[in-house]
């Protein structure tokens, strides 16, 4: 602590500045637990740095003074822009989205973005990092442009009256209003820019940090398309701010800033959970999009072609809504396994092979050739020879298989659809589930009992804001930490709002006690 420590009236210290850490120094977290400072952390810590103590895990996180200043300045710019947006017309916001889209559609500008992205991809590949979602493909470019034009054409929500209560002599309106500054941390997917800037449609501003793998790509998008669009449309420059730091600490510092009105994080499960904990203990509402993996349950009466199609079309690429666990019932497993294996084989031909993790009950139904086979699995760090099928305990079905080029999933055989629902509710992150069955009553029971925000009767890849709802999403939320209060699992830009109450008083003599207005003297 610094020498300027202040003291309460009883002589105990109540404030001061942390300037040094010592190895083994105890730090209380969670009210009754202790973490100890490591030698590495103690050596790195300098005066002006900040120590964040994650109250859910005990993690001790150092934020350098430089990174703290950078994050604070970015949030400050966005807050200043938020106040300025109050006097910016909805037409100007629409013009911003069109200009952003037009700049991305410009081949010369896009060529410079693509060149920066090629450098990011090369560096990431050299480090053995996944590049599947990092590359800016023609399809990704088209989706970004389409998403921005969705926001351009959407009816503005701010100022919309959602309720009016009339009283004698006065009325109250409930009015949709902007929320404030949205902090957004996401993985190396450059197309998320279109999603993140969607918050401007509702009158909010955004500060975002992208993963270090895609930082140069993000900087190029800002330079070539985003900043010029803000300028030409007359929006304040801080309406969308990229936090230009490759350090994870920049995201920690941003989410610890109480000036945020909403913190959104998407990426890997542990990273997102940590960011969410930081925001929550700061008092900021969070929307987390970290752990996914969809489940398909095949009813005993599942039609073979529909089951085949649901499996095949749910394994085209690895994202949060990709098929992760497939459950068959014991009574129909022998009949359905050939259909399942054919679908998996075809899905593997579409990509680069297939990898199956089978529970003990499922192993018994697999052909000897599958159980004995080996296969080439293409991962981010290279190609490896592995068993085609590996055993997995039923208790491990909650694991999300993060594959690169070779589709990977778990196969389980259970006693009934109800048993599969029980496993989903107990083990999974409670995200997306489908039941393949023509029985309407079974579908209704499934919907009523499955604890998931996204429920279907076919392929799982429909779970996407832009694909399903025509709204580019900031992200998709599971129910791992409970159901979401007053909103759905898809968070889109127009979903970040608050409600203001506005009174219109026609009778100037209203009085709660019923007193008349005294005459003026």
C-alpha positions, -999 to 999 in steps of 0.1 A, spaced: 0 0 0 11 36 -5 22 58 23 -9 80 18 -32 54 33 -62 71 48 -78 59 80 -113 57 94 -123 73 127 -113 41 146 -79 41 131 -83 12 106 -72 17 70 -100 23 45 -82 34 13 -49 36 -4 -32 25 -35 -16 -9 -42 19 -3 -54 37 -36 -48 29 -73 -44 50 -99 -26 51 -136 -34 28 -156 -12 8 -125 -2 -28 -136 7 -57 -120 -12 -92 -127 1 -120 -136 -25 -155 -149 -22 -157 -136 14 -140 -166 30 -114 -179 6 -78 -169 -1 -56 -168 -32 -18 -162 -29 2 -140 -51 26 -159 -73 63 -150 -77 56 -142 -114 27 -118 -106 47 -101 -78 76 -95 -102 54 -81 -130 33 -57 -108 43 -21 -109 30 11 -94 0 23 -114 -10 -13 -123 -44 -27 -112 -51 -60 -96 -85 -76 -104 -96 -103 -80 -123 -125 -96 -147 -132 -68 -161 -163 -85 -128 -181 -90 -101 -164 -70 -81 -155 -102 -57 -127 -97 -54 -106 -129 -29 -79 -135 -38 -49 -157 -9 -27 -165 -13 11 -161 -9 15 -199 -36 -10 -207 -59 4 -181 -55 39 -195 -62 26 -230 -94 9 -220 -106 38 -199 -101 62 -228 -120 40 -252 -150 37 -229 -148 74 -223 -149 81 -260 -179 58 -264 -197 74 -234 -192 109 -249 -205 97 -282 -235 81 -266 -246 115 -252 -241 130 -286 -262 103 -303 -293 117 -286 -294 145 -311 -285 124 -341 -314 114 -364 -324 79 -372 -318 87 -409 -281 95 -401 -278 61 -383 -293 44 -414 -268 63 -436 -240 50 -414 -250 14 -420 -253 19 -457 -219 36 -459 -203 8 -439 -218 -18 -462 -208 2 -493 -172 5 -481 -170 -33 -475 -185 -38 -510 -158 -16 -526 -132 -40 -541 -102 -17 -535 -110 -12 -498 -118 -49 -495 -84 -59 -511 -66 -40 -483 -87 -57 -457 -81 -91 -472 -43 -84 -473 -43 -76 -436 -63 -108 -430 -39 -129 -450 -12 -118 -426 -33 -126 -396 -41 -161 -410 -4 -168 -417 7 -158 -382 -20 -177 -365 -13 -209 -386 24 -206 -377 14 -206 -340 -8 -237 -344 -39 -216 -339 -73 -223 -355 -79 -203 -387 -113 -217 -396 -132 -186 -384 -104 -162 -390 -103 -161 -428 -124 -134 -445 -141 -154 -472 -164 -141 -500 -193 -156 -481 -183 -138 -449 -180 -105 -468 -214 -110 -483 -229 -118 -449 -214 -87 -433 -228 -65 -461 -262 -81 -459 -263 -78 -421 -254 -41 -422 -282 -35 -446 -306 -53 -424 -298 -27 -397 -301 1 -423 -337 -10 -432 -349 -19 -398 -375 3 -382 -358 23 -354 -368 12 -319 -358 42 -299 -387 65 -291 -412 37 -297 -441 38 -272 -447 3 -259 -475 12 -235 -497 41 -226 -518 44 -194 -544 71 -194 -556 88 -162 -581 116 -157 -561 147 -166 -528 129 -174 -511 100 -191 -480 79 -188 -460 64 -217 -435 36 -215 -409 45 -242 -380 24 -256 -348 43 -250 -310 36 -257 -292 17 -230 -257 32 -232 -222 19 -239 -220 -17 -248 -187 -35 -242 -181 -64 -266 -153 -89 -265 -152 -116 -292 -130 -142 -308 -111 -138 -341 -142 -136 -363 -139 -104 -383 -176 -106 -395 -187 -98 -359 -181 -61 -367 -215 -61 -384 -231 -77 -354 -214 -53 -329 -223 -21 -346 -259 -31 -347 -263 -16 -312 -261 18 -329 -296 11 -344 -310 15 -310 -290 46 -302 -262 29 -282 -225 30 -287 -200 2 -286 -164 -5 -275 -151 -38 -288 -120 -59 -284 -112 -87 -309 -88 -116 -303 -52 -110 -310 -53 -134 -340 -75 -110 -359 -63 -76 -346 -47 -65 -379 -78 -75 -398 -100 -55 -373 -77 -25 -376 -80 -26 -414 -118 -29 -413 -119 2 -390 -95 21 -412 -111 12 -445 -148 10 -437 -160 17 -402 -144 51 -394 -151 65 -429 -187 55 -425 -190 73 -392 -175 104 -407 -196 105 -439 -229 99 -420 -221 126 -393 -221 102 -364 -196 109 -335 -163 91 -340 -165 74 -307 -198 57 -316 -179 25 -324 -144 21 -309 -119 -7 -314 -98 -13 -283 -65 -17 -301 -46 -40 -278 -35 -76 -282 -35 -82 -244 -63 -101 -227 -60 -75 -199 -76 -49 -222 -108 -70 -221 -106 -74 -183 -101 -36 -179 -130 -28 -202 -154 -52 -184 -143 -38 -151 -154 -3 -161 -186 7 -144 -195 31 -172 -206 1 -194 -243 -5 -195 -240 -40 -209 -210 -64 -213 -211 -90 -241 -186 -117 -245 -183 -146 -269 -155 -170 -275 -141 -200 -255 -160 -211 -224 -134 -204 -197 -124 -170 -211 -160 -159 -215 -169 -171 -179 -140 -151 -165 -150 -119 -184 -186 -124 -173 -175 -127 -136 -155 -95 -139 -185 -76 -153 -209 -90 -128 -189 -80 -98 -186 -45 -112 -224 -44 -114 -227 -45 -152 -253 -68 -168 -238 -95 -190 -246 -115 -220 -223 -145 -224 -219 -167 -254 -191 -191 -245 -202 -227 -244 -224 -243 -270 -228 -277 -287 -262 -289 -299 -279 -322 -291 -301 -343 -313 -324 -370 -298 -338 -396 -322 -372 -409 -311 -378 -446 -317 -401 -437 -345 -377 -413 -362 -380 -414 -400 -347 -426 -415 -344 -399 -441 -352 -371 -417 -326 -384 -391 -300 -388 -418 -306 -352 -431 -306 -337 -396 -272 -353 -388 -256 -345 -421 -267 -308 -422 -257 -302 -386 -220 -310 -392 -211 -287 -420 -187 -266 -398 -178 -261 -362 -197 -233 -345 -218 -232 -313 -249 -247 -329 -231 -277 -345 -243 -312 -335 -223 -322 -305 -242 -351 -289 -265 -376 -307 -288 -398 -285 -306 -429 -297 -330 -450 -278 -321 -486 -270 -352 -501 -286 -344 -484 -320 -306 -482 -319 -299 -514 -339 -322 -501 -367 -310 -465 -366 -272 -471 -363 -267 -478 -401 -285 -446 -409 -264 -427 -384 -231 -441 -397 -240 -433 -433 -248 -397 -423 -216 -394 -404 -196 -409 -433 -212 -384 -457 -205 -355 -433 -169 -366 -431 -166 -367 -469 -179 -331 -469 -151 -321 -445 -120 -343 -437 -131 -374 -419 -152 -381 -388 -144 -388 -351 -169 -404 -327 -169 -406 -289 -193 -434 -279 -207 -442 -245 -205 -478 -233 -241 -485 -243 -235 -470 -278 -203 -490 -283 -222 -522 -282 -243 -512 -312 -213 -501 -334 -199 -525 -360 -166 -541 -353 -151 -524 -383 -159 -489 -368 -146 -499 -334 -113 -512 -348 -107 -485 -374 -82 -456 -372 -86 -423 -389 -68 -391 -398 -80 -362 -376 -71 -327 -388 -67 -303 -359 -55 -268 -356 -20 -280 -347 -18 -305 -375 -29 -340 -386 -29 -370 -363 -38 -407 -365 -64 -416 -340 -90 -443 -333 -122 -436 -353 -142 -444 -322 -132 -438 -286 -151 -447 -255 -165 -419 -233 -183 -420 -200 -219 -409 -200 -209 -383 -175 -187 -366 -201 -215 -358 -225 -214 -322 -215 -181 -316 -232 -181 -295 -263 -159 -310 -291 -140 -281 -306 -130 -295 -340 -111 -279 -368 -116 -298 -401 -127 -332 -389 -163 -333 -374 -163 -347 -339 -193 -357 -318 -205 -380 -290 -229 -408 -295 -251 -421 -267 -277 -449 -264 -303 -443 -237 -334 -460 -225 -358 -433 -237 -362 -398 -251 -371 -387 -215 -337 -402 -203 -319 -382 -231 -337 -350 -219 -326 -357 -184 -290 -360 -195 -292 -328 -215 -307 -309 -186 -281 -323 -161 -249 -323 -182 -251 -299 -212 -247 -261 -211 -284 -262 -220 -282 -245 -254 -299 -262 -284 -317 -295 -288 -338 -312 -315 -361 -342 -314 -364 -363 -346 -399 -378 -343 -432 -375 -363 -452 -377 -331 -467 -343 -323 -474 -353 -287 -438 -364 -282 -426 -331 -297 -448 -312 -272 -435 -332 -243 -399 -326 -255 -405 -289 -257 -421 -288 -223 -393 -307 -205 -361 -298 -223 -344 -269 -205 -331 -250 -235 -337 -217 -252 -335 -232 -287 -356 -262 -295 -363 -278 -329 -373 -309 -348 -346 -311 -374 -310 -299 -380 -294 -277 -353 -276 -251 -374 -308 -229 -377 -298 -214 -343 -285 -181 -356 -299 -146 -353 -294 -135 -389 -304 -168 -404 -335 -174 -383 -347 -139 -372 -332 -117 -399 -312 -99 -372 -274 -100 -370 -266 -112 -335 -242 -100 -309 -243 -136 -298 -264 -165 -286 -268 -173 -249 -272 -207 -233 -289 -214 -200 -259 -228 -183 -262 -202 -155 -300 -201 -155 -327 -188 -178 -323 -152 -191 -343 -125 -175 -368 -108 -198 -351 -116 -231 -345 -145 -255 -313 -164 -262 -306 -143 -293 -291 -109 -284 -292 -86 -314 -283 -49 -316 -319 -37 -313 -323 -58 -281 -300 -36 -261 -324 -10 -247 -341 3 -216 -376 17 -210 -382 53 -198 -415 66 -184 -428 99 -197 -458 117 -182 -480 142 -201 -501 163 -177 -532 179 -192 -546 190 -158 -523 214 -141 -541 211 -108 -534 174 -101 -526 168 -64 -521 134 -47 -539 145 -15 -568 160 -35 -561 196 -25 -573 224 -48 -548 249 -63 -548 280 -40 -556 312 -58 -527 334 -68 -522 365 -47 
